Amino acid sequence: RFGKSLMLSTLDCLFRGERDLFRGLAIDKMDYDWEPYPVLHFNFGTMDVATVEGFEQQFVERIERAIESGGGTYNPTVTPATNFADAIRTLARDSGKPVVILIDEYDAPVGHALNDIEKAKAIRAKLSAFYGEIKNNVGDIRFMMMTGVTRFTQLSVFSALNNLTDLTMDDRCATLLGYTDEELEANFSNALHRHAEVMGLSYDDYREKLRWWYNGYRFARWNTTKVYNPYAIGQTLGVCNPAFSGSWSRSGQTSAVINYFTNNQLIEQDYENVEDISEEDLDVCGLENIRPIAMLYQGGYLTIKDFQDGVFTLGIPDEEVRRAFNSQLVQKFAEKNSDQYRNATCRALRQANFDTFFGNLSDLYAHLTYGPTESSVQEFSYQRILYVLLTSDGAFRVTAEDRQAKGRADLVAETPERVFVFELKVDGTPQEALAQIKERGYAEPYRHSGKAVHLIGLSFDGKTRRLTGTAAEPLA
């Protein structure tokens, strides 16, 4: 989604000395010698990993194609790793120049097989043997670059190579991919102004909303510059609809990350503010017990929000990802048609149709299973699910733990016409929840908002873990 493949294709043409493709660009004015080198360009994305045998067949085909495209010859009687090593040495010898190696999505076959650990291990072993040949032939390599999503530390490309420069969080490369605000203005000014007019917004308001929707990714420790998702910008400015929308979940295999984890693993975390994360927490060391935070970060669901004293704070990048992420969680939790269920439930709340809203909400909680039994953990989980549901719809401005003078409302959801103040109780009653809202004044900041304000109490059974009581009334 950020143009890693396009970057490698550009480097491919650059190292082949195809200067005509770069006429008028910045590098055309630089003191670059344009000397051509032999290039081996591999792409391991979108491979069939349904079986190890299927992977092996496609692995051979990808390597054969890359070697022959680079000017070498593939020998079907030896292993892919041996073919790789032979190609490096032969191309370097015949051309009299070291070889350039480009590897796109080096990790994809393992990542796509994580639902079957033994299969993932078998694929990892094949890849490790292949990548191990890079170190064995380093003297014949001019330049090597690889891209991927997940840092699998047990792949030999990391353990065998001690001369790699990891650019993942390098401050120099913080804006290598994606668009900065300045780049967006310099290259898309006409399209931005046209879209602002279509949306009926002033240019300043439009740019602020555009940042909220698409400008949330930070890729470095100390360089705090954020970048826009280029795929999203291309879709948004190209279609030029009178509203922002999300294409993030359609631009990559994101749902596989969600499906890998259990409901319980996904519920018990506030993803807007994930604190005290070390850099090691973001690596995948073994395949058996992968941490959700690592996969969600590497899959693009989370990004760097802050870095202090050697630890990271992560959070959801922007509104596009927030809606896509929460929509996928609703589908996983509800075990039914996500869009239809979400739309009906959220529409009922927007219209203050509480009978329908409470009925659908009860059905959602009835589908859920949890591990923890402590009431405080359960209350957070119930609140988390409600937050996920309402934020996935996009029509609500939702605040969890809304801080007030006498405490915090569990959740507040706003639309242009209404405000809904929620309080949740485990082994309590909805009437107790409403009483707490009133006693502590959770709804008072909204009394003069010009909107209809509704107080909502929900109660849950600590043993059955179901929604057992509901109540709603207007702010008096």
C-alpha atoms as one frame of an Amber mdcrd trajectory, in Angstrom:
protein
   0.000   0.000   0.000   2.971   2.360   0.345   4.770   1.647  -2.915   7.504
  -0.764  -1.832   7.120  -2.806  -5.017   7.189   0.328  -7.158  10.362   1.426
  -5.372  12.119  -1.849  -6.222  10.938  -1.668  -9.834  12.414   1.832 -10.007
  15.728   0.599  -8.597  15.654  -2.255 -11.115  15.506   0.216 -14.004  18.079
   2.479 -12.366  20.679  -0.276 -11.951  20.062  -1.503 -15.499  21.126   1.974
 -16.635  17.835   2.841 -18.350  18.391   6.594 -18.217  15.679   7.474 -20.725
  13.065   6.463 -18.148  14.402   9.091 -15.740  14.627  12.088 -18.083  13.418
  15.240 -16.360  13.500  13.686 -12.883  15.764  14.750 -10.024  18.331  11.996
 -10.543  18.748  13.031 -14.182  20.391  16.229 -12.943  22.699  14.451 -10.499
  26.232  13.183 -11.007  25.202   9.539 -11.475  27.202   7.424 -13.934  24.283
   5.248 -15.179  26.535   2.213 -15.440  24.397  -0.909 -15.998  24.654  -3.926
 -13.696  23.134  -7.405 -13.887  19.945  -7.456 -11.796  18.169 -10.373 -10.095
  14.701  -9.167  -9.110  12.523 -11.595  -7.109   8.898 -11.133  -6.052   7.480
 -13.585  -3.510   4.100 -11.918  -3.013   0.716 -13.474  -3.871   2.046 -17.038
  -3.890  -0.155 -20.082  -3.365   0.637 -21.452   0.090  -2.359 -23.777   0.404
   0.144 -26.649   0.468   3.910 -26.864   0.853   4.055 -28.593  -2.537   2.135
 -25.761  -4.162   4.519 -23.246  -2.630   7.576 -25.188  -3.804   6.305 -25.265
  -7.385   5.632 -21.532  -7.476   8.896 -20.815  -5.646  10.820 -22.569  -8.421
   8.829 -20.688 -11.077   9.499 -17.295  -9.464  13.231 -17.962  -9.145  13.506
 -19.327 -12.682  11.721 -16.268 -14.061  13.957 -13.841 -12.139  17.201 -15.582
 -13.117  16.301 -15.757 -16.797  15.107 -12.138 -16.775  18.476 -11.189 -15.312
  20.339 -12.943 -18.108  21.093 -16.237 -16.367  20.046 -19.849 -16.927  17.993
 -21.969 -14.527  19.065 -25.568 -13.900  16.072 -27.749 -12.910  18.323 -30.545
 -11.612  19.543 -28.544  -8.595  17.789 -26.710  -5.765  16.448 -23.143  -5.988
  19.140 -22.040  -3.512  21.894 -23.545  -5.667  20.436 -21.901  -8.763  20.458
 -18.572  -6.930  24.118 -18.946  -5.947  25.128 -20.092  -9.435  23.307 -17.161
 -11.029  25.085 -14.627  -8.818  28.519 -16.035  -9.601  27.872 -16.579 -13.318
  26.352 -13.153 -13.959  29.168 -11.432 -12.065  31.809 -13.401 -13.979  30.279
 -12.934 -17.423  29.557  -9.216 -17.020  32.658  -8.370 -15.049  30.418  -6.463
 -12.628  28.854  -7.321  -9.274  25.171  -8.241  -9.218  22.228  -6.224  -7.881
  19.675  -8.284  -5.911  16.141  -7.007  -5.267  13.693  -9.117  -3.238  10.080
  -7.969  -2.922   7.894  -9.365  -0.120  10.617 -11.648   1.193   8.363 -12.750
   4.070   4.997 -13.143   2.316   4.963 -16.958   1.930   5.536 -17.464   5.670
   3.112 -14.727   6.666   0.323 -16.166   4.521   0.779 -19.636   6.049   0.545
 -18.671   9.730  -2.793 -20.440  10.129  -0.825 -23.716   9.865   2.372 -23.515
  11.938   3.955 -26.701  10.575   3.390 -25.544   7.015   4.798 -22.118   7.865
   7.917 -23.756   9.336   8.434 -25.865   6.208   8.150 -22.795   3.998  10.473
 -20.863   6.295  13.103 -23.593   5.939  12.977 -23.346   2.133  13.330 -19.580
   2.238  16.141 -19.719   4.794  18.244 -21.949   2.539  17.643 -19.558  -0.334
  18.502 -16.392   1.607  21.578 -18.023   3.107  23.253 -17.877  -0.315  23.375
 -14.083  -0.133  26.094 -14.167   2.537  27.935 -16.969   0.751  28.292 -14.763
  -2.336  28.525 -11.291  -0.831  31.741 -10.552  -2.766  29.815 -10.677  -6.051
  26.969  -8.406  -4.906  26.925  -4.683  -5.766  23.713  -3.881  -3.900  20.926
  -5.835  -2.230  17.563  -4.561  -1.038  14.534  -6.443   0.182  11.091  -5.394
   1.343   8.485  -7.103   3.448   5.941  -6.646   6.196   7.092  -8.878   9.034
  10.543  -9.093  10.576  10.879 -12.866  11.065  14.107 -12.954  13.074  14.606
 -16.701  12.553  14.849 -16.407   8.783  18.509 -16.776   7.847  18.503 -13.453
   6.071  18.809 -11.860   9.521  20.876 -14.463  11.362  23.347 -15.101   8.536
  23.850 -11.562   7.295  25.639  -9.178   9.623  26.201  -6.498   6.997  22.570
  -5.612   6.340  21.416  -2.079   7.076  17.905  -2.241   8.529  16.003   0.787
   7.249  12.716  -0.096   8.947  12.957   2.658  11.570  15.870   4.614  10.117
  15.185   8.343  10.515  16.782   9.019   7.139  14.104   6.878   5.488  11.093
   8.034   7.502   9.529   9.609   4.411  11.014   7.313   1.762   7.556   5.825
   1.192   4.222   7.601   1.438   3.540  11.291   0.822   4.421  14.110   3.202
   2.194  17.185   3.458   4.738  19.138   1.435   4.925  16.481  -1.294   1.146
  16.338  -1.501   0.886  20.101  -1.955   3.727  20.244  -4.482   2.441  17.434
  -6.706  -1.353  17.320  -6.273  -2.379  20.928  -5.632  -4.912  21.136  -8.482
  -6.527  17.813  -7.572  -6.694  18.791  -3.890  -8.430  22.103  -4.630 -10.857
  20.379  -7.004 -11.772  17.782  -4.371 -12.229  20.468  -1.705 -14.764  22.177
  -3.996 -16.598  18.905  -4.628 -16.838  18.344  -0.869 -18.037  21.902  -0.259
 -15.223  22.691   2.175 -12.774  25.525   2.523  -9.296  24.431   1.510  -7.958
  24.626   5.076 -10.857  22.562   6.453 -10.452  20.069   3.631  -6.736  19.580
   4.306  -7.401  19.085   8.014  -9.989  16.387   7.295  -7.669  14.780   4.752
  -4.965  14.513   7.436  -7.427  12.967   9.881  -8.421  10.362   7.306  -5.124
   9.388   5.672  -2.075  11.081   7.248  -1.264   8.985  10.301   1.774   6.815
   9.604   5.081   7.438  11.345   7.973   5.125  10.494  10.890   6.321  12.644
  11.940   6.736  16.258  12.927  10.401  16.326  11.775  11.731  12.970   8.144
  12.543  13.782   7.071  13.365  10.215   3.850  11.593   9.276   3.053  10.352
   5.797  -0.129   9.767   3.832  -1.014   6.372   2.452  -0.339   6.896  -1.296
  -2.847   4.239  -2.361  -5.588   6.013  -0.416  -4.642   9.400  -1.855  -4.691
   8.002  -5.385  -8.131   6.495  -4.863  -9.547   9.575  -3.123  -8.331  12.169
  -5.617  -8.996   9.938  -8.601 -12.625   9.195  -7.770 -13.225  12.676  -6.292
 -16.406  11.763  -4.404 -18.121  14.343  -2.152 -17.070  12.367   0.944 -13.987
  10.564   2.191 -14.057   6.783   2.172 -11.792   3.871   2.938  -9.993   1.651
   0.450  -7.306   0.457   2.870  -8.774  -2.966   3.623  -9.199  -3.676  -0.104
  -5.586  -2.840  -0.966  -3.902  -5.761   0.803  -4.493  -9.013   2.663  -5.243
  -7.332   5.970  -8.007  -9.606   7.298  -5.575 -12.523   7.620  -3.929 -10.732
  10.539  -7.258 -10.355  12.366  -8.316 -13.941  11.735  -5.052 -15.299  13.132
  -5.936 -14.215  16.681  -8.743 -15.192  19.039 -11.509 -12.816  20.076 -10.057
 -12.731  23.566  -6.611 -11.654  22.354  -8.093  -8.823  20.311 -10.630  -7.504
  22.804  -8.371  -6.854  25.779  -6.420  -3.922  24.379  -7.104  -0.267  23.729
  -5.467   0.099  20.328  -5.696   3.877  20.318  -2.925   4.031  22.928  -0.601
   1.022  23.276   2.179   1.959  25.685   5.538   0.556  26.836   6.375  -1.382
  23.670  10.018  -2.282  23.071  11.519  -2.711  19.626  11.909  -6.439  20.351
   8.149  -6.617  20.958   7.646  -5.716  17.303   9.717  -8.630  15.964   8.400
 -12.139  15.305  10.884 -14.544  16.890   8.932 -17.806  16.806   5.855 -18.852
  14.899   4.016 -20.545  17.771   3.191 -17.592  20.016   3.117 -14.472  17.914
   2.150 -11.356  19.833  -0.922  -9.552  18.452   0.791  -6.181  18.829   3.691
  -7.247  16.586   1.424  -8.480  13.805  -0.946  -5.530  14.024   1.962  -3.100
  13.850   3.621  -4.851  10.945   0.279  -5.265   9.170  -0.329  -1.512   9.255
  -3.127  -1.478  11.841  -0.844   0.332  14.304   1.860   2.940  13.886   4.323
   4.860  16.048   2.727   7.652  18.067   5.660   8.408  20.376   9.145   7.199
  21.308  10.598   8.035  24.713  13.308   6.406  26.841  13.695   3.486  24.467
  10.025   2.460  24.373   7.254   3.112  21.875   3.661   4.191  22.174   1.615
   2.821  19.285  -1.845   3.684  18.031  -4.227   3.401  15.097  -2.805   5.578
  12.286  -5.854   7.387  10.948  -9.592   7.302  10.403  -9.420   5.099   7.316
  -7.589   2.344   9.188  -9.701   2.843  12.323 -12.930   2.150  10.454 -11.493
  -0.779   8.504  -9.965  -2.342  11.624 -13.101  -2.005  13.717 -15.324  -3.231
  10.892 -13.219  -6.397  10.661 -13.406  -6.838  14.427 -17.199  -6.543  14.344
 -17.354  -9.215  11.670 -15.109 -11.488  13.717 -16.998 -10.910  16.959 -20.508
 -11.048  15.501 -19.885 -14.098  13.295 -22.349 -12.732  10.762 -22.553 -10.284
   7.856 -20.567  -7.394   9.248 -21.869  -4.559   7.098 -25.530  -5.514   7.301
 -25.418  -6.075  11.055 -23.386  -2.942  11.763 -25.529  -0.717   9.560 -28.799
  -1.896  11.099 -27.542  -1.618  14.678 -25.913   1.783  14.293 -28.828   3.179
  12.284 -31.155   2.195  15.125 -29.004   4.097  17.621 -28.707   7.165  15.374
 -32.510   7.257  15.199 -32.838   6.617  18.952 -34.713   3.388  18.161 -33.572
   1.744  21.371 -35.668  -1.435  21.117 -33.903  -2.442  17.893 -30.517  -1.212
  19.095 -30.693  -3.131  22.370 -31.941  -6.269  20.624 -29.070  -6.292  18.147
 -26.560  -5.439  20.856 -27.780  -8.334  23.002 -27.389 -10.660  20.032 -23.812
  -9.473  19.493 -22.733 -10.061  23.092 -24.412 -13.480  23.087 -21.989 -14.612
  20.360 -18.888 -13.704  22.335 -16.627 -15.889  24.434 -14.037 -14.644  26.896
 -11.328 -16.054  29.090 -11.091 -13.483  31.920 -13.681 -13.576  34.675 -12.676
 -10.552  36.767 -15.472  -7.992  36.547 -13.106  -5.079  35.794 -11.607  -6.954
  32.844 -15.037  -7.932  31.609 -16.341  -4.388  31.857 -13.460  -3.140  29.714
 -14.120  -5.918  27.185 -17.811  -5.052  26.923 -16.950  -1.376  26.565 -14.306
  -2.196  23.972 -16.804  -4.125  21.815 -19.295  -1.259  21.952 -16.545   1.178
  20.974 -15.486  -1.032  18.055 -19.069  -1.328  16.823 -19.820   2.391  16.856
 -16.489   3.572  15.429 -16.739   1.081  12.557 -19.916   2.813  11.360 -18.307
   6.198  10.807 -21.400   8.235  11.725 -20.446   8.595  15.388 -17.740  10.547
  17.125 -16.924   8.124  19.927 -14.990   8.803  23.131 -14.176   5.981  25.534
 -13.582   6.862  29.185 -14.839  10.420  28.613 -13.224  12.356  31.468 -15.536
  14.610  33.502 -15.119  16.519  36.770 -16.543  13.694  38.896 -15.213  10.731
  36.953 -15.379   9.199  33.501 -18.323   8.105  31.435 -17.639   4.660  29.989
 -18.436   5.827  26.480 -19.944   8.840  24.713 -21.140   8.665  21.092 -22.109
  11.828  19.204 -23.839  12.535  15.903 -24.747  15.991  14.537 -28.209  15.597
  16.113 -27.730  13.483  19.246 -25.411  12.582  22.121 -25.505   9.136  23.763
 -23.851   8.749  27.178 -23.225   5.089  28.106 -22.487   3.516  31.474 -21.873
  -0.248  31.797 -22.278  -2.433  34.876 -21.240  -6.034  35.518 -23.575  -7.781
  37.994 -25.416  -4.517  38.475 -28.580  -3.033  37.006 -29.140  -0.577  34.169
 -30.922   1.682  36.644 -27.736   1.825  38.735 -25.834   2.770  35.603 -28.271
   5.610  34.835 -28.084   6.802  38.426 -24.288   6.993  38.205 -24.491   9.055
  35.003 -26.786  11.528  36.762 -24.981  11.640  40.109 -21.597  12.262  38.539
 -22.840  14.606  35.849 -21.417  12.687  32.907 -23.975  14.237  30.539 -23.775
  17.821  31.811 -21.126  19.025  29.299 -23.609  18.250  26.518 -26.700  19.862
  28.073 -26.358  23.070  26.077 -24.962  21.493  22.911 -28.201  21.980  21.001
 -28.411  18.211  20.581 -30.807  15.666  22.065 -28.933  13.948  24.916 -29.733
  10.330  25.844 -28.535   8.421  28.909 -28.016   4.686  28.362 -27.400   2.041
  31.018 -26.266  -1.491  30.182 -25.810  -4.369  32.615 -24.071  -7.718  32.115
 -24.192 -11.036  33.946 -20.714 -11.887  35.239 -21.311 -15.636  34.883 -23.129
 -15.941  31.566 -21.312 -12.851  30.207 -24.410 -11.678  28.422 -26.224  -8.384
  28.188 -29.060  -8.788  30.683 -30.427  -5.303  31.267 -30.877  -2.124  29.245
 -32.341   1.303  29.924 -32.437   4.627  28.114 -33.888   8.007  28.978 -33.442
  11.604  27.841 -31.409  14.058  29.881 -33.860  15.856  32.129
